[in-house]
Amino acid sequence: MLQPEQASGYAAQFAAALLTPDGATPVAVTAPGAKAAGRRFDVYRNNVTVSLIESLIAIYPAVQRITGPDFFRAMARAHVRETPPTSPLLFDYGRDFPCFIGRYEHAEAMPFLPDVARIERAWLDAYHAADAVPLDGAALATVPPERLPGLRFAAHPAARIVRSDFAAATIFSANRSDAPVPRIDGSVPEDALITRPAFDVAVRHLPPGGAVFATLLITQHPLGAAAEAAFEAAPDFDLATNIAGLIEAGAFTDIGFEDS
């Protein structure tokens, strides 16, 4: 039986070799009868890589549709070799895949792709977020006008914001189904709000100033400060419309006050 330190070293060698396609089979890995296990280990190593690639395909279907299956598999394989999993949960794998795409030289012709992947990751995280009852818009009617600037909002666990210098939200939405993709001007900046007020995840476009406003509210900044920042970012910012839109989208669960 292996001692604890030996078992730890064996596990480290085994794990490292799994994602090194040209690496040698660890010496401690043997077949029945103490025979060499090179071929068996290679099969297992290939199955592990394929499983991780398949998990990335499941997490990023829009990205795969944009790039095509062969391109995506090559990109995913490179990511798997660079970034092995740290969690036993496959849906948790690939969180840094969007950043990897941004560094992947063969994807340079698609500068919008990392942000599409960020939206796709946020979509999955929103899907798996804890359930919570969304805020009822009628609750705002009980707040005295003089206390509105100090109002704070509790964010729904599923609420997320993704900002992009490209039309990432439109590109994402157009590639999440099998329907034909219309012509899209990808150079138009878009900010996206991802929520899941009930069972379905929704991705909405935020108007100018909306991402600044929503981000500050979601991170517990008071309404007055969030509104000030939004107006600074977009002088035409519509405060009432944006508050109503965030509540309707299910971005919040409760309200409180700065001094409470």
Contacts in CASP RR format, 6 or more apart in sequence:
PFRMAT RR
TARGET T0000
AUTHOR 0000-0000-0000
METHOD contacts of the structure
MODEL  1
MLQPEQASGYAAQFAAALLTPDGATPVAVTAPGAKAAGRRFDVYRNNVTV
SLIESLIAIYPAVQRITGPDFFRAMARAHVRETPPTSPLLFDYGRDFPCF
IGRYEHAEAMPFLPDVARIERAWLDAYHAADAVPLDGAALATVPPERLPG
LRFAAHPAARIVRSDFAAATIFSANRSDAPVPRIDGSVPEDALITRPAFD
VAVRHLPPGGAVFATLLITQHPLGAAAEAAFEAAPDFDLATNIAGLIEAG
AFTDIGFEDS
2 10 0 8 1.000
10 26 0 8 1.000
10 28 0 8 1.000
13 26 0 8 1.000
13 28 0 8 1.000
14 26 0 8 1.000
14 28 0 8 1.000
14 29 0 8 1.000
15 84 0 8 1.000
17 23 0 8 1.000
17 24 0 8 1.000
17 25 0 8 1.000
17 26 0 8 1.000
17 29 0 8 1.000
17 41 0 8 1.000
17 45 0 8 1.000
18 44 0 8 1.000
18 45 0 8 1.000
18 48 0 8 1.000
18 49 0 8 1.000
18 84 0 8 1.000
19 45 0 8 1.000
19 48 0 8 1.000
19 49 0 8 1.000
19 80 0 8 1.000
19 81 0 8 1.000
19 84 0 8 1.000
20 81 0 8 1.000
21 45 0 8 1.000
21 49 0 8 1.000
21 81 0 8 1.000
25 36 0 8 1.000
25 37 0 8 1.000
25 38 0 8 1.000
25 41 0 8 1.000
25 42 0 8 1.000
26 41 0 8 1.000
29 37 0 8 1.000
29 38 0 8 1.000
29 41 0 8 1.000
30 36 0 8 1.000
30 37 0 8 1.000
31 37 0 8 1.000
31 40 0 8 1.000
49 77 0 8 1.000
49 80 0 8 1.000
49 81 0 8 1.000
51 90 0 8 1.000
52 76 0 8 1.000
52 80 0 8 1.000
52 85 0 8 1.000
52 90 0 8 1.000
52 93 0 8 1.000
53 73 0 8 1.000
53 76 0 8 1.000
53 77 0 8 1.000
53 80 0 8 1.000
55 90 0 8 1.000
55 91 0 8 1.000
55 93 0 8 1.000
55 94 0 8 1.000
56 72 0 8 1.000
56 76 0 8 1.000
56 79 0 8 1.000
56 80 0 8 1.000
56 93 0 8 1.000
56 94 0 8 1.000
56 97 0 8 1.000
57 64 0 8 1.000
57 72 0 8 1.000
57 73 0 8 1.000
57 76 0 8 1.000
58 91 0 8 1.000
59 91 0 8 1.000
59 93 0 8 1.000
59 94 0 8 1.000
59 97 0 8 1.000
59 120 0 8 1.000
59 121 0 8 1.000
59 124 0 8 1.000
60 72 0 8 1.000
60 97 0 8 1.000
60 117 0 8 1.000
60 120 0 8 1.000
60 121 0 8 1.000
61 120 0 8 1.000
61 175 0 8 1.000
61 176 0 8 1.000
62 116 0 8 1.000
62 120 0 8 1.000
62 171 0 8 1.000
62 172 0 8 1.000
62 175 0 8 1.000
62 176 0 8 1.000
63 72 0 8 1.000
63 101 0 8 1.000
63 113 0 8 1.000
63 116 0 8 1.000
63 117 0 8 1.000
63 120 0 8 1.000
63 175 0 8 1.000
64 72 0 8 1.000
65 175 0 8 1.000
66 110 0 8 1.000
66 113 0 8 1.000
66 116 0 8 1.000
66 171 0 8 1.000
66 175 0 8 1.000
67 75 0 8 1.000
67 107 0 8 1.000
67 110 0 8 1.000
67 113 0 8 1.000
71 106 0 8 1.000
74 106 0 8 1.000
75 100 0 8 1.000
75 101 0 8 1.000
75 104 0 8 1.000
75 106 0 8 1.000
75 107 0 8 1.000
76 97 0 8 1.000
78 100 0 8 1.000
78 104 0 8 1.000
79 94 0 8 1.000
79 97 0 8 1.000
79 100 0 8 1.000
79 104 0 8 1.000
82 100 0 8 1.000
83 94 0 8 1.000
83 96 0 8 1.000
83 100 0 8 1.000
85 92 0 8 1.000
85 93 0 8 1.000
87 93 0 8 1.000
91 124 0 8 1.000
91 128 0 8 1.000
94 121 0 8 1.000
95 121 0 8 1.000
97 117 0 8 1.000
97 121 0 8 1.000
98 114 0 8 1.000
98 115 0 8 1.000
98 117 0 8 1.000
98 118 0 8 1.000
98 121 0 8 1.000
99 114 0 8 1.000
101 107 0 8 1.000
101 113 0 8 1.000
101 114 0 8 1.000
101 117 0 8 1.000
102 113 0 8 1.000
102 114 0 8 1.000
107 113 0 8 1.000
111 166 0 8 1.000
112 164 0 8 1.000
112 166 0 8 1.000
112 167 0 8 1.000
112 168 0 8 1.000
112 171 0 8 1.000
112 186 0 8 1.000
115 162 0 8 1.000
115 164 0 8 1.000
115 165 0 8 1.000
115 166 0 8 1.000
115 168 0 8 1.000
116 168 0 8 1.000
116 171 0 8 1.000
116 172 0 8 1.000
116 175 0 8 1.000
118 162 0 8 1.000
118 164 0 8 1.000
118 168 0 8 1.000
119 162 0 8 1.000
119 164 0 8 1.000
119 168 0 8 1.000
119 169 0 8 1.000
119 172 0 8 1.000
119 192 0 8 1.000
119 194 0 8 1.000
119 203 0 8 1.000
120 172 0 8 1.000
122 160 0 8 1.000
122 162 0 8 1.000
122 192 0 8 1.000
122 194 0 8 1.000
123 172 0 8 1.000
123 194 0 8 1.000
123 201 0 8 1.000
123 203 0 8 1.000
125 158 0 8 1.000
125 160 0 8 1.000
126 158 0 8 1.000
126 159 0 8 1.000
126 160 0 8 1.000
126 194 0 8 1.000
126 195 0 8 1.000
126 196 0 8 1.000
126 201 0 8 1.000
127 158 0 8 1.000
127 196 0 8 1.000
127 201 0 8 1.000
129 156 0 8 1.000
129 157 0 8 1.000
129 158 0 8 1.000
129 196 0 8 1.000
130 157 0 8 1.000
130 158 0 8 1.000
131 157 0 8 1.000
132 156 0 8 1.000
132 157 0 8 1.000
132 158 0 8 1.000
132 253 0 8 1.000
133 253 0 8 1.000
134 156 0 8 1.000
134 197 0 8 1.000
134 247 0 8 1.000
134 250 0 8 1.000
134 251 0 8 1.000
134 252 0 8 1.000
134 253 0 8 1.000
135 153 0 8 1.000
135 154 0 8 1.000
135 247 0 8 1.000
135 250 0 8 1.000
135 252 0 8 1.000
135 253 0 8 1.000
135 254 0 8 1.000
135 255 0 8 1.000
137 244 0 8 1.000
137 247 0 8 1.000
139 255 0 8 1.000
140 243 0 8 1.000
140 247 0 8 1.000
140 255 0 8 1.000
143 151 0 8 1.000
143 255 0 8 1.000
147 257 0 8 1.000
148 223 0 8 1.000
148 224 0 8 1.000
149 222 0 8 1.000
149 223 0 8 1.000
149 224 0 8 1.000
149 227 0 8 1.000
150 222 0 8 1.000
150 223 0 8 1.000
150 224 0 8 1.000
150 257 0 8 1.000
150 258 0 8 1.000
150 259 0 8 1.000
151 222 0 8 1.000
151 223 0 8 1.000
151 224 0 8 1.000
151 255 0 8 1.000
151 256 0 8 1.000
151 257 0 8 1.000
151 258 0 8 1.000
152 217 0 8 1.000
152 220 0 8 1.000
152 221 0 8 1.000
152 222 0 8 1.000
152 223 0 8 1.000
152 255 0 8 1.000
152 256 0 8 1.000
152 257 0 8 1.000
152 258 0 8 1.000
153 217 0 8 1.000
153 218 0 8 1.000
153 220 0 8 1.000
153 223 0 8 1.000
153 251 0 8 1.000
153 252 0 8 1.000
153 254 0 8 1.000
153 255 0 8 1.000
153 256 0 8 1.000
154 220 0 8 1.000
154 252 0 8 1.000
154 253 0 8 1.000
154 254 0 8 1.000
154 255 0 8 1.000
154 256 0 8 1.000
155 217 0 8 1.000
155 218 0 8 1.000
155 219 0 8 1.000
155 220 0 8 1.000
155 251 0 8 1.000
155 252 0 8 1.000
155 253 0 8 1.000
156 195 0 8 1.000
156 196 0 8 1.000
156 197 0 8 1.000
156 250 0 8 1.000
156 251 0 8 1.000
156 252 0 8 1.000
156 253 0 8 1.000
158 194 0 8 1.000
158 195 0 8 1.000
158 196 0 8 1.000
158 197 0 8 1.000
158 201 0 8 1.000
159 193 0 8 1.000
159 194 0 8 1.000
159 195 0 8 1.000
159 218 0 8 1.000
159 250 0 8 1.000
159 251 0 8 1.000
159 252 0 8 1.000
160 193 0 8 1.000
160 194 0 8 1.000
160 195 0 8 1.000
161 191 0 8 1.000
161 192 0 8 1.000
161 193 0 8 1.000
161 194 0 8 1.000
161 206 0 8 1.000
161 211 0 8 1.000
161 214 0 8 1.000
161 215 0 8 1.000
161 218 0 8 1.000
162 168 0 8 1.000
162 169 0 8 1.000
162 191 0 8 1.000
162 192 0 8 1.000
162 194 0 8 1.000
163 191 0 8 1.000
163 192 0 8 1.000
163 211 0 8 1.000
164 189 0 8 1.000
164 190 0 8 1.000
164 191 0 8 1.000
164 192 0 8 1.000
165 189 0 8 1.000
166 186 0 8 1.000
166 187 0 8 1.000
166 188 0 8 1.000
166 189 0 8 1.000
166 190 0 8 1.000
167 184 0 8 1.000
167 185 0 8 1.000
167 186 0 8 1.000
167 187 0 8 1.000
167 188 0 8 1.000
167 189 0 8 1.000
167 190 0 8 1.000
168 190 0 8 1.000
168 192 0 8 1.000
169 190 0 8 1.000
169 191 0 8 1.000
169 192 0 8 1.000
169 203 0 8 1.000
169 204 0 8 1.000
169 205 0 8 1.000
170 184 0 8 1.000
170 186 0 8 1.000
170 188 0 8 1.000
170 190 0 8 1.000
170 205 0 8 1.000
171 184 0 8 1.000
171 186 0 8 1.000
172 192 0 8 1.000
172 203 0 8 1.000
173 203 0 8 1.000
174 181 0 8 1.000
174 182 0 8 1.000
174 184 0 8 1.000
175 181 0 8 1.000
190 205 0 8 1.000
191 205 0 8 1.000
191 206 0 8 1.000
191 209 0 8 1.000
191 210 0 8 1.000
191 211 0 8 1.000
192 203 0 8 1.000
192 204 0 8 1.000
192 205 0 8 1.000
192 206 0 8 1.000
193 203 0 8 1.000
193 204 0 8 1.000
193 205 0 8 1.000
193 206 0 8 1.000
193 211 0 8 1.000
193 214 0 8 1.000
193 246 0 8 1.000
193 249 0 8 1.000
193 251 0 8 1.000
194 201 0 8 1.000
194 202 0 8 1.000
194 203 0 8 1.000
195 201 0 8 1.000
195 202 0 8 1.000
195 204 0 8 1.000
195 249 0 8 1.000
195 250 0 8 1.000
195 251 0 8 1.000
196 202 0 8 1.000
197 249 0 8 1.000
197 250 0 8 1.000
202 249 0 8 1.000
204 249 0 8 1.000
206 214 0 8 1.000
207 234 0 8 1.000
207 237 0 8 1.000
207 238 0 8 1.000
207 241 0 8 1.000
207 242 0 8 1.000
208 233 0 8 1.000
208 234 0 8 1.000
208 236 0 8 1.000
208 237 0 8 1.000
209 230 0 8 1.000
209 233 0 8 1.000
209 234 0 8 1.000
209 237 0 8 1.000
209 242 0 8 1.000
210 230 0 8 1.000
210 233 0 8 1.000
210 234 0 8 1.000
210 237 0 8 1.000
210 242 0 8 1.000
212 226 0 8 1.000
212 229 0 8 1.000
212 230 0 8 1.000
212 233 0 8 1.000
212 234 0 8 1.000
213 226 0 8 1.000
213 227 0 8 1.000
213 229 0 8 1.000
213 230 0 8 1.000
213 237 0 8 1.000
213 242 0 8 1.000
214 242 0 8 1.000
214 246 0 8 1.000
214 251 0 8 1.000
216 225 0 8 1.000
216 226 0 8 1.000
216 229 0 8 1.000
216 230 0 8 1.000
217 223 0 8 1.000
217 226 0 8 1.000
217 246 0 8 1.000
217 251 0 8 1.000
217 252 0 8 1.000
218 251 0 8 1.000
222 258 0 8 1.000
223 243 0 8 1.000
227 237 0 8 1.000
227 239 0 8 1.000
230 237 0 8 1.000
230 239 0 8 1.000
230 242 0 8 1.000
231 237 0 8 1.000
231 239 0 8 1.000
246 252 0 8 1.000
END
